[in-house]
């Protein structure tokens, strides 16, 4: 599957005056630079590609979701303890780096593109899907060095946000058309579906509903 084939799918429709029609206007990222945005689109496409089971990350507007999250207090680490000392220790001590999610993306994407250029002569977004997958696996397995930031920290952050964008409520910018929920058969924000909780393996027939009232 081509890493950039779905770039046009990552878009949002802006309202048009009555009686007028318009094509979807591509989403303009507010946080990510053009180079970072190109990486994010390509990486999202590799982590959740479209297949026979349902839409991929680009059709679900996962990159848009992540960019919108970068403008929230969460992305700045506003609710994290961000004072030193920053000493790596056992996993049960939790996160021990001085970087909020915004910083992790800036440093991680720069590191990924640097490794891509060193190994293959071009940034991540310009590589064939198989090479992109190889670099993502390398980051996941912590076989790269991004300065003082382990590559697995960046990969875990990216993968978690991709999953959130694909399967969170559409009001947050992802899961466009409730496609992620439809793929899973998840009812969403319906007021009551307790009659179906114990019906294992049965298909839920009523469709998904967003907090906003949007239906699949």
C-alpha positions as a printed Julia matrix, in Angstrom:
216×3 Matrix{Float64}:
   0.0     0.0    0.0
   1.49    3.35  -0.98
   2.49    5.4    2.03
   1.29    8.71   0.55
  -1.56    7.42  -1.58
  -4.17    8.6    0.88
  -2.93   12.16   1.43
  -6.01   13.59  -0.25
  -8.2    11.58   2.12
  -6.93   13.52   5.12
  -9.25   16.46   4.64
 -12.17   18.19   6.21
 -15.21   19.73   4.57
 -15.8    23.4    5.21
 -19.32   24.82   5.17
 -20.52   26.39   1.91
 -23.2    29.03   1.36
 -26.69   27.66   0.63
 -27.05   26.62  -2.98
 -23.32   26.25  -3.49
 -21.21   23.12  -3.58
 -17.51   22.86  -3.07
 -14.82   20.24  -2.92
 -13.39   19.24   0.44
 -10.74   21.71   1.58
  -7.51   19.99   2.67
  -6.84   20.33   6.37
  -4.07   22.81   7.13
  -2.05   21.68  10.17
  -1.56   24.26  12.91
   1.29   22.62  14.8
   3.24   20.45  12.39
   5.57   21.91   9.78
   5.16   20.72   6.15
   8.0    18.21   6.57
   6.58   16.93   9.86
   3.1    16.73   8.35
   4.39   14.65   5.43
   5.98   12.24   7.91
   2.82   12.03  10.0
   0.61   11.25   7.01
   2.97    8.54   5.79
   3.46    6.99   9.24
  -0.27    6.96  10.02
  -0.92    5.23   6.71
   1.54    2.48   7.58
   0.29    1.98  11.16
  -3.38    1.62  10.16
  -3.6     0.97   6.41
  -6.94    0.63   4.68
  -7.87   -2.97   3.87
 -10.85   -5.23   3.41
 -11.79   -4.82   7.07
 -12.37   -1.08   6.93
 -10.89    2.4    6.42
  -7.32    3.3    7.26
  -5.9     6.11   9.34
  -6.0     8.63   6.5
  -9.67    8.11   5.66
 -10.37    8.45   9.38
  -8.43   11.77   9.48
  -6.06   10.55  12.17
  -3.34   13.09  11.25
  -5.88   15.88  11.74
  -6.8    14.45  15.16
  -3.14   14.41  16.23
  -2.52   17.96  15.01
  -5.59   19.2   16.89
  -4.38   17.45  20.05
  -1.1    19.36  19.84
  -3.04   22.53  20.69
  -4.41   21.15  23.96
  -2.98   21.35  27.51
  -2.26   17.62  27.25
   0.28   18.21  24.47
   2.14   20.76  26.57
   2.32   18.44  29.56
   0.23   20.88  31.59
  -0.98   18.11  33.9
   2.34   16.27  34.11
   5.06   16.63  36.71
   7.85   18.07  34.55
  10.49   18.92  37.15
  13.79   17.08  37.5
  15.7    15.02  38.2
  15.17   13.06  34.97
  16.75    9.68  35.62
  15.79    6.53  33.74
  14.78    3.7   36.01
  12.46    0.68  36.2
   9.27    0.81  34.14
   7.14    1.04  37.27
   8.53    4.51  37.92
   6.73    5.78  34.83
   7.75    8.42  32.34
  11.12   10.0   33.18
  11.9    12.4   30.32
  11.63   16.21  30.25
   9.6    16.23  27.02
   5.88   16.84  26.66
   4.04   15.23  23.7
   4.69   18.27  21.48
   8.42   17.89  22.13
   8.32   14.15  21.52
   6.86   14.72  18.07
   9.34   17.45  17.16
  12.35   15.41  18.23
  11.0    12.05  17.1
  10.05   13.11  13.58
  13.39   14.86  13.15
  15.12   11.68  14.28
  13.1     9.46  11.96
  13.78   11.69   8.97
  17.48   11.84   9.82
  17.73    8.04   9.95
  15.75    7.77   6.69
  18.09   10.24   4.97
  21.22    8.52   6.29
  20.11    5.05   5.27
  18.15    5.74   2.11
  18.95    9.26   0.98
  15.54   10.81   1.44
  13.07   11.65   4.24
  10.66    9.08   5.59
   7.68   10.24   3.52
   9.59    9.73   0.28
  10.42    6.07   0.92
   8.68    2.94  -0.31
   6.24    1.39   2.18
   8.55   -1.53   2.97
  11.35    0.85   3.96
   8.95    2.94   6.02
   7.85   -0.2    7.84
  11.48   -1.12   8.5
  12.16    2.26  10.09
   9.0     2.1   12.19
   9.97   -1.36  13.42
  13.4     0.0   14.27
  11.88    2.8   16.32
   9.53    0.36  18.05
  12.42   -1.95  18.95
  14.51    0.97  20.25
  17.29    0.35  17.73
  17.64    4.06  16.89
  19.07    7.0   18.79
  17.23   10.33  18.89
  19.69   12.2   21.09
  18.69   11.57  24.71
  15.23   10.27  23.74
  14.78    6.52  23.19
  13.14    5.87  19.83
  10.62    3.53  21.45
   9.25    6.45  23.5
   8.43    8.31  20.31
   6.97    5.21  18.66
   4.76    4.46  21.66
   3.51    8.07  21.67
   2.76    7.98  17.94
   1.02    4.6   18.01
  -1.12    5.57  21.02
  -2.27    8.79  19.34
  -2.96    6.99  16.05
  -5.18    4.49  17.84
  -6.94    7.3   19.71
  -7.56    9.19  16.48
  -9.0     6.15  14.76
 -11.34    5.08  17.56
 -12.21    8.16  19.66
 -15.39   10.15  19.22
 -15.4    12.17  15.96
 -15.87   15.41  17.91
 -12.13   15.27  18.6
 -11.17   15.4   14.91
 -10.63   11.75  13.99
 -12.77    8.67  13.35
 -14.39   10.53  10.45
 -17.83    9.23   9.54
 -17.58    6.97  12.62
 -15.67    4.61  10.35
 -13.5     3.21  13.14
 -16.51    2.41  15.3
 -18.44    0.92  12.39
 -15.5    -1.36  11.64
 -15.57   -2.61  15.25
 -19.36   -2.67  15.61
 -19.08   -0.26  18.54
 -22.35    1.55  19.39
 -20.64    4.74  20.52
 -22.53    7.22  22.69
 -25.92    5.52  22.65
 -27.78    6.13  25.88
 -28.57    2.48  26.5
 -27.35   -0.73  24.89
 -27.31   -2.95  27.99
 -29.55   -5.5   26.26
 -26.6    -6.32  24.01
 -23.76   -6.49  26.54
 -23.97  -10.26  27.01
 -24.68  -11.17  23.38
 -21.17  -12.25  22.51
 -20.47  -12.56  18.8
 -23.79  -11.03  17.81
 -23.82   -8.11  15.39
 -25.12   -4.89  16.94
 -27.79   -3.72  14.47
 -28.39   -0.07  15.37
 -25.15    1.56  14.23
 -22.86    4.0   15.99
 -23.69    7.42  17.41
 -21.31   10.29  18.21
 -21.59   12.58  21.22
 -22.64   15.25  18.72
 -25.53   13.09  17.49
 -23.84   12.13  14.23
 -24.75    8.61  13.12
 -22.87    6.17  10.96
